[in-house]
């Protein structure tokens, strides 16, 4: 269920014109994180955990890393990028919150938190973490379990 939902989530976000990729620990050490400049702002999807609710349902928790870089040293330009990133976060949240994807129950955005905001090389990287939980239903099962 989780793999199917994650694929559908990434496809759904791409359909809504977001740059999307899987998260593979890039921000465990943010100073060495590499992100393609042409791919920003972007949403990086990470499955965190699931709690079974019977055989055909589970509550899954995901994290989305929302990333942007500013390449100007001018404070006004960097602040405008910050505002653009806040609009981006709002758009991602609005796209997800209370929507169903791949037969899931409505998505519940539970937290948005800035996890990194610092100079990185010749740019300034800002990363927000958006957490959500969702109840997944296995719509592919073929009958009752005895």
ZICORVEN-V358831 format. One line per field, one symbol per residue. psi: psi as a letter, one per 40 degrees, with the letter a starting at -180 (. if undefined). burial: + if it has 16 or more other C-alpha atoms within 10 Angstrom, else -. Layout:
# ZICORVEN-V358831
psi: ???
burial: ???
This chain:
# ZICORVEN-V358831
psi: dddddddddddddddefihhiihfededgddehhhhdeeiiihhhhhdiihigadeiihihihhhhiiiheiehddddddddddddddddddddddheiihfeiiiihhdihhhehgihhbeihhhhihhiiiihihgeeifaih.
burial: ++--++--+++++----++++--------+---------++++++++--+------+++++++++++++++------+--++--+--++--++--++--+++-++++++--+---+---+---+++++++++++++++--------
